[in-house]
Amino acid sequence: MRLYTSSHISTKVNQRTISTSRSIMASRLFLFVLLVASCSVAMASDPSPLQDFCVAAPKSRVFVNGEVCKDPDLVRADDFFFRGLHIMGDTSNAVGSNVTTVTVAELPGVNTFGISMARIDFAPWGINPPHTHPRATEILTVLEGSIEVGFVTSNPENRLITKGLHKGDVFVFPQGLVHFQRNVGNGYAVAIAALSSQNPGAITIANAVFGSNPDINADILAKAFQVDKNVDPFIEHLPGFVLASTTRKKGITDGRNSRKSALPIISRTTRVHQITSFHFSTMASQLLLIGLIVASCSLALASDPSPLQDFCVADPNSQVLVNGVVCKDPELVQADDFLFRGLQLMGNTSNAVGSNVTQVFVAQLPGLNTFGISMARIDFAPQGINPPHTHPRATEILVVISGSIEVGFVTSNPDNRLFTKVLEMGDVFVFPQGLIHFQRNVGHGYAVAIAGLSSQNPGAITIANAVFGSNPDINGDILAKAFQVDKNVKAKRLFMNSKCWSYSARVKGREEDINKNRWQNKVCRNEKNDNA
């Protein structure tokens, strides 16, 4: 039997203490890494709160992503308080609706909380015209009246999903998709919306495309909407669409150009809880680690699903439906799963807009799954365009490989400010997520660009297709009021991707008023008849 002296016992205790300390230190380091990872993931959406609150200080001269925090010692209850959502908005405007916003601009206390709210008032048959929220999903409930709602999916389906809502009904509009609401009752209607961002942004399609500041070049719009600008009176009657003049015109829906009526809406993010002390037991460390991992995963859902292993190659044949794509059995993964061939090949630009996009998304390259990245090649014929569109799930960064390309994007309501730049070979430009943007070849030869996008499946919403070519059609009365077109104005057909859209359709040589005919959506099988 072995006897231990006090020195032996002391040595053993010290060794265990050192081992425990090292374990705790390792836990702390692991926690720190997880926190850093959590924060970086959180930046994919609204900035996450790192303290109890961060009340916005709008008068600060420091510019950050979001709002600078007010001195916590100066924060009062009123910073978390807003009064007035019970008051009916003024709907005596062109579209017959009014949006009262409660975003970080009106309620500083929501800063970093990833949430906001709005009240929408509708006059009888009033509409909230087709628009998007580049930074937020919207969930809406009807308080009074009956409201028709709808949204349009992205390219290539452009599927219109609509529903009639009554008091107490709830509906959700996915982030970045074109959507609208209309009062279908004879009385006033009211809805409350919550949005998953402190500053959701709002892009009213009519304002952004036809009322940008300065105007988008008429040649770009004419080609995007496939209208002969020399003969088509439809374009001439769109406020803000300047064909032969550089005169600045007002936005199409003037009633929505004030800050109060622009609908910035919300995006929810999970909070990262502070660690107030590192003096915890080993068991507490393990529990906290589990909690942090869960928090990290929930934060990741604000963007593309984050990878939790080396790879998760997409299995397109799986019958299981998830957010993203189910993983392929790792044992069956091959190098070819991470390989795509063909980006060196020129795309076919012999189409109406004179451009072609070759995608390298998760559908074409399964290895991209969960990596939050993709690529595309854009080919342009001389004077070809990539028409105004948005990516609801991605920011785009583009580099010109050859040629000269004019690029631009339009900010959200109420400014609808147009930023443009002419790029030469080697130039790089970035298009913010969800904003309407375009590219045009301004050279006499072909042009090529390569784009990277911050999602495995960025989505694309071509404005002309979504608004005028949805399936089924958006009601003509909604579009007429949204674009403020006189119902008595006649217009010829619009062409896009072998489809026809008409405001007042020419049928067998005669023209019909919009109040007698819904917007038409027909396959143009005979261009001779279409041009008649």
PyMOL commands that set and color helices and strands:
alter all, ss='L'
color gray80, all
select helices_A, chain A and resi 6-42+72-74+77-80+108-110+205-210+218-224+233-236+254-256+282-300+330-332+335-338+366-368+463-468+476-482+527-530
alter helices_A, ss='H'
color red, helices_A
select strands_A, chain A and resi 97-102+116-122+127-132+138-144+147-152+160-165+170-173+178-183+189-195+203-204+355-360+374-380+385-390+396-402+405-410+418-423+428-431+436-441+447-453+461-462+493-496+499-502+506-507+510-511+520-523
alter strands_A, ss='S'
color yellow, strands_A
deselect
rebuild
show_as cartoon
